[in-house]
């Protein structure tokens, strides 16, 4: 397994299959790009199925044992089942989706080899869900969650971004997963630097404190320095990267954009490395360089300033 200069082995990859999405979530930095009429062939600027599979075959040789397919909305690719079916058998395959295309496809995805799924669901209130996602697909998402469970994707992890517009719905979502066997909850700290809305941020420590008071059991996960809370039988995990040097110090994943660029950090776009025409030698070279040059975002790329805030490390500032 290849390590970066900070001793972090890269064991997983996160592959974006498209930038298109049928939602227009207010917290997203892409905000519903492209043709979203339904699943279709890869667009000219998107990696083909052959490109994706070739990349996975290469990184498998470096010990990468897991892949998460994302977007945009990955299910807007009509070749998603093919890509999953052709993914190396040694890799665990998961996906993050808004769930609207799971009805009718969940079973085929499982048959192809999908093992886990995260479904974005930011509220249980229909109107608030519409406000956050700019979509009227609330009922379709619930149907998608049921379809995933029926297909054997158990547990289904619900992703909820916690910010000013959703914070009031956290308690209800925690109760929801406790009352529904097969569901888990992942609360994701809002990242204001991605969308430029610092006023939307909430103090994630308050969420930790509330869950600690409610929890029957608390588990600490070494991966990303995360905590899991078990509340009335339901599992809740917090993803809190903002300003968290420990989170970044435990990152073992690199990202691939839909256009075929590798990047060492989700938060950065100044470290993109092209894989060229996606030949195996080009993929190998780009992967090795990406791993060798990746650095923790907080604690290295971003460092503490004199006032206790964060600023870009001077060594990464270019003219």
Secondary structure, DSSP 8 states (H G I E B T S, - for coil): --B-TTS-B--EEEEE--SB-S---TT-SS-SBS--SS-B---TTS--HHHHHHHHHHHHTTT--EEEEESS-GGGBTTHHHHHHHS-TTSEEEEEE-STTTTTTHHHHHHHT--EEEEE---SSHHHHHHHHS-S-HHHHHHHHHHHHHTT--SEEEEEEESTTTGGGHHHHHHHHHHSTTEEEEEEE--HHHHT-GGG---HHHHHHHHHHH-SEEEEETGGGEEEEEETTEEEEEE--TT-HHHHHT--EEEE-TTSEEES-TT-SSS-EE-TT--HHHHHHHHHHHHHH---TBTTTEEE-TTS-EEE-GGG---
